Amino acid sequence: MKLKLIITILLLFSIVPIFAQSDSTLRFSVKEAQDYAIDNNVEIINKELDIEISRWRVLETTSVGLPQVNGTIEYQQFPDIPTTLMPNFLTPAVVGTNMQYFGLTPIAPIPDTGEMMEMQMGSEYNLNWGLTVTQLLFSGEYIVGLQASRIYKELSKQSLEKSTIDVKSTITQSYHLVLITEQSTNILVESLDNIKKIRAETEAMHKAGFIEKAQVDQIIFTELTLQNQISQMKRQVDFTQRLLKFQLGMDMNDSIVLTDNLEQVINTQDFNNYLISDFSTQNNIDYRMIQTQENLTKLDMRRTQSSTLPTVSAFYSYSQKAMRDEFDFTDTDKDWFPTSLIGINVKIPIFASGQRYTQIKQKQIELQKVRNTKSNLEQALNIQFDEAKNKYITAYEANLNDQKNIELTKNVFDDTQVKYKKGTVSSLELTQAQNQYLNAQAQYFQSLMNLLNEKLNLEKILGNE
């Protein structure tokens, strides 16, 4: 009995951790987050499925030009065998023979030669089986279609590449946003801790009669304001983390820990390199996709044009047929009658009342539209690059200035704290100095986020991953 109790307790302890660890914690650097998203993001998964579909489409198109084998089995039963009317040529022939060779004279009048007689031809039970093999020898539409299916597969790969670039960029932006939001929250918490110390010192000075209560109230007001800001920022941190988990394709019940910190992110960025970057449309995924689309449209036009060419195919057919007056097809002593056929089929388009011509003209117009779009995209990408580079330079310069502003406002705030403790400045001046410092930090983080986003945008246009 004791042994059963011990085993039960051990089983319970072995089961508890399973339920306790149902919510897992995942740790990611920026690179690891990107890799995880590529494996789990729904958009990426669907693009990979599109590539799989295109692969099977190539095989489908290829199979059209391979030998095709079809079999048929047909069973027929005639409860009433078809009757055919034919001129009565038998009676005059028999009477003439009897008269000529045997001297017999008919006792009844010979029917008129225009009289019809009834004849039943065929058998009640019929079974037929056969095989037909066809092989396409030449088809312009098939050749062009096979080329188009392979280019379609390439377009699917490029679509996956574009989605991968977009997802990586989105993940990186969200990752940076979480780090900046967390860092902003930490700074507010540090400021709150500092203001709490100042409040304690201010209350002591008020009790000693050195300052008025209004200055204490001003410090308390600042403290409450910071507490509200911290609550808002914590909710923002939670939201940005949930957004990142959604983009990663994670379970919302799982926890996430970002292993890269903001300082590491900043130190690994080569901001100066993009100030002198050159642009080539050939590196841009959107431009390469429109080039592939142009090739597809061109092949579609060629496929329509090739419909005016002959189509040549070879075929072989073999069949056997059994005709019975009784249902005895399993009787091996009775004959099956074979038929075989070999041939070549040439289909030559001659006249279609202008239908093919109008189809070709439509495809030519479609091709011109794609070429116009490609030309327009090339110009648009150059303009986008210039705009993105200008925005990046502006964001880069603004971020440098905001870094200097943090240093200046911190020096002012530190100096004001010293003066406040000496009683030479009021609490209002202290809170103003602190607000300047906090605003400078907030502005710096905003410009840093803007700089990182503009860098990602510039990288996408340049075709850098």
KAZIFEN-V130156 format. One record per backbone hydrogen bond with DSSP energy under -1.0 kcal/mol. NH is the residue of the N-H (numbers start at 1). CO is the residue of the C=O. E is the energy in kcal/mol with one decimal. If there is no record, write none. Layout:
BEGIN
{{NH/CO/E} {NH/CO/E}}
END
This chain:
BEGIN
{{5/1/-1.8} {6/2/-2.3} {7/3/-2.3} {8/4/-2.3} {9/5/-2.3} {10/6/-2.4} {11/7/-2.3} {12/8/-2.2} {13/9/-2.3} {14/10/-1.6} {15/11/-1.5} {16/12/-2.2} {19/15/-1.2} {20/16/-2.4} {21/17/-1.7} {22/19/-1.2} {26/255/-2.8} {28/257/-2.6} {33/29/-2.5} {34/30/-2.1} {35/31/-2.4} {36/32/-2.4} {37/33/-2.3} {38/34/-2.1} {39/35/-1.3} {40/36/-1.5} {41/37/-3.4} {45/41/-2.4} {46/42/-2.5} {47/43/-2.0} {48/44/-2.2} {49/45/-1.8} {50/46/-1.9} {51/47/-1.7} {52/48/-1.8} {53/49/-2.5} {54/50/-2.5} {55/51/-2.1} {56/52/-1.9} {57/53/-2.0} {58/54/-2.1} {59/55/-1.8} {60/56/-2.4} {61/57/-2.6} {62/58/-2.6} {63/59/-2.2} {65/62/-1.3} {66/63/-1.1} {68/134/-2.8} {70/132/-2.5} {72/130/-2.6} {74/128/-3.6} {76/126/-3.0} {78/124/-2.8} {84/119/-3.7} {86/117/-2.6} {88/115/-2.8} {89/87/-1.8} {94/90/-2.5} {95/91/-2.6} {96/92/-2.2} {97/93/-1.9} {98/94/-2.3} {99/95/-2.3} {100/96/-2.1} {101/97/-2.7} {102/98/-1.5} {104/98/-1.8} {115/112/-2.0} {117/86/-3.6} {119/84/-2.1} {125/324/-2.9} {126/76/-2.8} {127/322/-2.4} {128/74/-3.1} {129/320/-2.2} {130/72/-2.4} {131/318/-3.1} {132/70/-2.8} {133/316/-3.2} {134/68/-2.7} {135/314/-2.7} {137/312/-2.6} {138/312/-2.2} {143/139/-2.1} {144/140/-2.3} {145/141/-2.5} {146/142/-2.2} {147/143/-1.6} {148/144/-2.5} {149/145/-2.2} {150/146/-1.3} {151/147/-1.8} {152/148/-2.5} {153/149/-1.5} {154/150/-1.6} {155/151/-2.3} {156/152/-1.9} {157/153/-1.8} {158/154/-2.2} {159/155/-2.2} {160/156/-1.9} {161/157/-2.3} {162/158/-2.6} {163/159/-2.3} {164/160/-2.6} {165/161/-2.4} {166/162/-2.5} {167/163/-2.9} {168/164/-2.6} {169/165/-2.3} {170/166/-2.6} {171/167/-2.9} {172/168/-2.4} {173/169/-2.5} {174/170/-2.5} {175/171/-2.7} {176/172/-2.7} {177/173/-2.4} {178/174/-2.4} {179/175/-2.2} {180/176/-2.8} {181/177/-2.5} {182/178/-2.7} {183/179/-2.7} {184/180/-2.6} {185/181/-2.1} {186/182/-2.4} {187/183/-2.2} {188/184/-2.0} {189/185/-2.3} {190/186/-2.4} {191/187/-2.4} {192/188/-2.4} {193/189/-2.6} {194/190/-2.2} {195/191/-2.6} {196/192/-2.2} {197/193/-1.6} {198/194/-2.1} {199/195/-2.7} {200/196/-2.2} {201/197/-2.3} {202/198/-2.9} {203/199/-2.9} {204/200/-1.8} {205/201/-2.2} {206/202/-2.3} {207/203/-2.4} {208/204/-1.6} {209/206/-1.1} {210/205/-2.7} {217/213/-2.6} {218/214/-1.9} {219/215/-1.7} {220/216/-2.5} {221/217/-2.7} {222/218/-2.0} {223/219/-2.3} {224/220/-2.6} {225/221/-2.3} {226/222/-2.2} {227/223/-2.2} {228/224/-2.2} {229/225/-2.2} {230/226/-2.6} {231/227/-2.2} {232/228/-2.3} {233/229/-2.5} {234/230/-2.5} {235/231/-1.9} {236/232/-2.0} {237/233/-2.5} {238/234/-2.3} {239/235/-2.3} {240/236/-2.7} {241/237/-2.2} {242/238/-2.1} {243/239/-2.6} {244/240/-2.2} {245/241/-2.5} {246/242/-2.2} {247/243/-2.3} {248/244/-2.1} {249/245/-1.1} {250/245/-2.7} {254/251/-1.7} {255/24/-2.9} {257/26/-2.7} {259/28/-2.7} {265/261/-2.1} {266/262/-2.3} {267/263/-2.5} {268/264/-1.6} {269/266/-1.1} {271/269/-1.0} {275/272/-1.4} {276/273/-1.0} {283/280/-1.7} {284/281/-1.4} {288/284/-2.1} {289/285/-2.1} {290/286/-1.9} {291/287/-1.8} {292/288/-1.9} {293/289/-2.4} {294/290/-1.9} {295/291/-2.1} {296/292/-2.3} {297/293/-2.5} {298/294/-2.4} {299/295/-2.3} {300/296/-2.2} {301/297/-1.9} {302/298/-2.2} {303/299/-2.6} {304/300/-1.8} {305/301/-2.4} {306/302/-2.5} {308/305/-1.6} {309/306/-1.8} {311/347/-2.3} {312/138/-2.4} {313/345/-2.5} {314/135/-2.8} {315/343/-2.7} {316/133/-2.5} {317/341/-3.2} {318/131/-2.6} {319/339/-2.9} {320/129/-2.6} {321/337/-1.8} {322/127/-3.1} {324/125/-3.3} {328/326/-1.9} {331/328/-1.8} {334/331/-1.2} {337/321/-3.0} {339/319/-2.9} {341/317/-3.0} {343/315/-2.4} {345/313/-3.7} {347/311/-3.0} {355/352/-1.8} {358/354/-2.2} {359/355/-2.0} {360/356/-2.4} {361/357/-2.2} {362/358/-1.9} {363/359/-2.1} {364/360/-2.2} {365/361/-2.0} {366/362/-2.3} {367/363/-2.3} {368/364/-2.0} {369/365/-2.2} {370/366/-2.1} {371/367/-2.2} {372/368/-2.3} {373/369/-2.3} {374/370/-2.5} {375/371/-2.4} {376/372/-2.4} {377/373/-2.6} {378/374/-2.3} {379/375/-1.7} {380/376/-2.6} {381/377/-3.0} {382/378/-1.6} {383/379/-2.0} {384/380/-2.9} {385/381/-2.5} {386/382/-2.1} {387/383/-2.6} {388/384/-3.2} {389/385/-2.9} {390/386/-2.2} {391/387/-2.6} {392/388/-2.4} {393/389/-2.6} {394/390/-2.5} {395/391/-2.8} {396/392/-2.6} {397/393/-2.6} {398/394/-2.5} {399/395/-2.2} {400/396/-1.8} {401/397/-2.1} {402/398/-2.3} {403/399/-1.9} {404/400/-1.6} {405/401/-2.3} {406/402/-1.8} {407/403/-1.6} {408/404/-2.4} {409/405/-2.9} {410/406/-2.2} {411/407/-2.0} {412/408/-2.2} {413/409/-2.5} {414/410/-3.0} {415/411/-2.3} {416/412/-2.4} {417/413/-2.2} {418/414/-1.8} {419/415/-2.1} {420/416/-2.6} {421/417/-2.3} {422/418/-1.3} {424/419/-2.5} {430/426/-1.6} {431/427/-2.8} {432/428/-2.1} {433/429/-2.2} {434/430/-2.3} {435/431/-2.8} {436/432/-2.2} {437/433/-1.9} {438/434/-2.8} {439/435/-3.0} {440/436/-2.2} {441/437/-2.0} {442/438/-2.8} {443/439/-2.7} {444/440/-2.1} {445/441/-2.6} {446/442/-2.2} {447/443/-2.5} {448/444/-2.5} {449/445/-2.5} {450/446/-2.3} {451/447/-2.5} {452/448/-2.6} {453/449/-2.3} {454/450/-2.6} {455/451/-2.1} {456/452/-2.1} {457/453/-2.5} {458/454/-2.3} {459/455/-2.3} {460/456/-2.1} {461/457/-1.8} {462/458/-2.3} {463/459/-1.3} {464/459/-2.6}}
END
